[in-house]
């Protein structure tokens, strides 16, 4: 049990956008923590106690970043601290993905006495689970063998396709494919391939694939160009991770030769009140007039594109992405 729990939590530990996390009791005590700031625990505990009777997934904005709290079961709460520039929707999606992994793990209630945030608490939890399981086995033993588990048929292998076989445009709405869950499992070869090829970008894109958002909406949420999202999802489609339309061959298409599609770009436009913005950030936001991409803004300001994106993310409520076709 502890190894399964560690595997689920390691998805957070190796996420570059996670600053720290903690598995807490319903009373707000940290049972297991990894790099979660001690100074944030009192604020988190106050929130847990305030909404204890009806606690659902909730977020807390702090100076250190965005904290997402979510009940795992009736005894445990998962608390995750994300980097300040991460989009709210993406932080929630990442947390829900870990919660799905925890659903299959039966966690016993916390012991009455334990040391807060101790590293060996996972082993303590496992010993409690083993003791409870052995007691239940003694009480229920009847000498009757349980029926054998049904054998699941092996899935029929699908024909592999090339990423170029798929047609994805800015209005395409990708859906989750047959290997979607496998691609998000840390111990799968498919996850390893995606991590090597796209690092955390691939994981973040897949987290936003919900069958309702199109390419432009996904790209806007991440402040990324459509082309980069499309290239990633074409690869994902070739592995069965997402479902998107398959392009027609020019030789067999009844519509004639395919038309050339111009390059689609997005340019940020700041619409907020500049008087409330520090001078350093205002210099960048002034360049966000809807005519320049983040790369062009970075070049004009003499800073990195990543820094431009971080500044825009801080004022995302007052920034609109203007789409253009060149």
N, C-alpha and C positions, 0 to 999 in steps of 0.2 A: 504493500500500500504506500509506504513512504517513497519508494522509487517512482511510482506512478505520479504521486503528488509532486515530487521534485521535477519530474519530466514536464508536467503541466506548468509549474512555476518557472522553469528554465526558459520558457518562451518569452517571459518578461525579462529575465536576467540578461538574455543575449540580445534584447531589443535596444538599439541605440537611442530610441526616443523615450525609453523608460529610465527615470532617474532613481527610482526605488519602489519597493512594494512591501506589503505586510499582510499576513494572514492574521486577522484579529478575531477575538471572541465577540459575542453579541453585547458584552459589557464594555467593549472598547479597549480591551487589553491586547497588546501585540504579542502573539504567540510565536510566530516566525517572521523575521524581517530581513530584508536585503537592501542596505543603503538608504532606507527610508529615514528622513531627518527626524531626530528626536523632538525638535521644537514644534513639529506639526502634529504630534500625537495628541496633545491636549485639545487642539481645535477639532481633530477628527473624532475624538471621544465625545466631545460636546455635541457634535452633529449626530452621532450614533444614538446617544441618550435622548436627544430631542425628538428623533423620529423612530425610536425603538419599536413602538407598537405597529408601525406601518412603514418600515424602512424598505425602500426600493432603490434602484440604481440612481445615484445622485452624484453631483459634481461640486467641487469646492475650488474657487479661484484663489490661489495664494501667490505671494511674490516669487516663490521658487518654481511654480508651475501649476499645472492643472491636476487636481486630485480627483480620482474616480472611485466611488465606493459602491459595492454591490454585494448583496447577500449571496453566499454560496449555498447554505441550507439554514436550518433553524438555529444552528450553533455558531456558524462562522461567517465572517465578512472579509471579502478581498478588497484591499485598498492599494491603489496604484498611483504613483506620482509621475506625470509625463512632462516633457520639456515644454516651456511656455508657448513656443510657436506652433505646437501641434494643433490641428483643427479639432474642435470638440467632437464632431461626428466620427472622426478617425480614432480618437482616444476611446470613445464608447465602443466602437466596433472591435478594437483590439482587446478591450476588457471582456466583451461578450464572447470572443473567440476562446479566451482562456477559461471562461466559465463553462463553455461547452465541453472542454476537456475534463473539467472537474466534476461534471454531472455523473460520469461513470465511476467515480470514486466514493465509496462510503466512508465518510469521516466520522469517527466517534466524537462524542462531546469532549470538551477540554477537561483535563484533570482539575481537581479542586485547588491544588497548589502547584504552581509552576513558576519558573524564572522567566520574566518577560524577554521575548525576542531571543531566546537561547538557541544556538545552532543545533543542539541535539534534541530539540523538541519534536522534530519529525519522527525520530526513533521512539520517543516517549509515546507519541500518538499511535505508532504502529504496534507497540507492545500492548496498549489498551485495546486496540482492535483485535489482536490475536487472542487476548485473554477473553474478550467478549464472545468471539467466534467459537472458541473451545468450550466455553460454558454452554452456549446454545446447542452445540453438537451433542454434548452429554445429555442434555435435557430432552432432545428430540430423537435420539437414536431409537429405532424401532426394529432393526434387523432387516428392513426391506430396502433393497438397493434402489436408488433413484433411476428413473427411466433415462436411457441414453439421450444425449443432446442431439437434436436433428442436424443432419449434415447439410450444409449449405452448398448448392451447386457452384462450381467454379464459373466466374463470369466469362462470357465469350470475348476473346480479345478483339479490340477494334483495329481497323486498318489505320496505320500511322499516316499522318498528313504533314506536309510542309507548312510553315507559317505563312508562306506566300499563297497558299491555297484558300486563305480566308479573306473575306471582304469586310473591312471595318472602316466606317466613315464617322465623322463627328456626331451624327445622329443615331448611330448604332447603340442598342441597349443590350449589353452582354448579360448572360444568365449563367448561373453556377452549373458546372458540368459534373460528370460522374466521378472525376478524381479531385474535385474541389477540396473536400475534407482531407484527403491524403496529402495534397500540396501544402496544407497548413500544419501538418504533423511534423514536429521537429525531428523525429527519428526516421522519417521516410526519405528514400532516395530522391523522390521528386522535389521535396523541400530543399534538399542539399543542392540539387541542380539549379533551382530557382535562386537560392541564396548566392551561389557562385556567379550566376549570370547577371542578376539584378540587385543583389544585396537586399536591403530592407525595402527598396522601392517596389519590388514585385509583391511582397507581402502586403504593403500598404494599398496598392492598387486592388488586389484581390479582396481586401477587407471592405472596399466600397462597391464591390459587385453584388447587387442585391436584386437584380431583375427589374429595377425601376429607374435607375440612373443611366443616362446615356454617356457617351465618351466625353463630351464637352463638360457635363456636370462633374464627372469624376476628376477630370483634369483641373477644372476650376477649383475644386475642393482642395487640391494638392498644390495649387499654384505651379502647375507643370504644363508644358505644351502638349497639345493633342497628339502630336506625332510620337512622343515618347510613350504615352499611355497605349496608343494603338500598337506600337512595336512590341510592347510587353504582352498585351492581350493576344496578339497573333501567335506568339510563342505559346502562351497558356492554352489557346484553342487547339494548337497542334498536339498538346498533351492531354486533351480532354478535361482540362481544369475549368474552362468556360465554354459556353455554347454561343457561337456567333454565326452569321451567314457564311456559306462557302461561295467563293467567287466562281463565276461561270467562265469556261474556256472560250476565248474569242472565236475558236473554230466551230463551236457548237451553239453559241448564243444566237438566238433569233433576233436579238436587239441590235446586232451589228457591232462594230468595234467600240470598245469602251472609250468613253470621253475622258480626257485628261482633267483631273481634279487639281485646282490650284492649291497652293500651300496655305493652310489655315493657321493663323497665329492669334494669340490673345495678348492684349495689352491692358495693364492695370490703370484704373482711373480713380484718383482720390477725390471724394466728394464731401469730406468732413470739414470741420472748422480748424484751420491751421493755427489759430491763436492758442489752442490747447495742446499743441504738439511741440516737444523740445526742438531746438534749432537743428540739432544733428539729424533727427528723423525727418524734419520738415524739408531739409535740402533734398532728400530722396523722394518724399511724397510729392514735392512740387514737380518733379520730373514725371510723375505718374499722371499723365494727361490724356491717356487713352490712345496715344499714337506710338508709344515705344514698348517693346517687350522688356521683360526683366533683365535679359542679357544686355540690351542696348542701354538701359538705365545704369546698370553696373559699370559698363564701359565709360559712360559719360561722367559718372561720379568717381571713378577710379577705385571701386571696391569690388568685392566678389559678388557673384550672382546669388550665392547662398545668403549673404548678409542682406541683400536687397529683399529676398523672399522673407527673411526673418522680420525685417522692419514692416513689410506689407502685412504679414500675418498678425502683428500686434494691433494693426488698425483695420482688420479684415471687415469689420462691420461698416466701415466707411469707404471700402474699396470695391469697385465693380470691375469685372473683367470684360473688356470689349473685344469681341471676336471679329477678325478680318480675314479675308481670303486674298492672297497676293497673286 
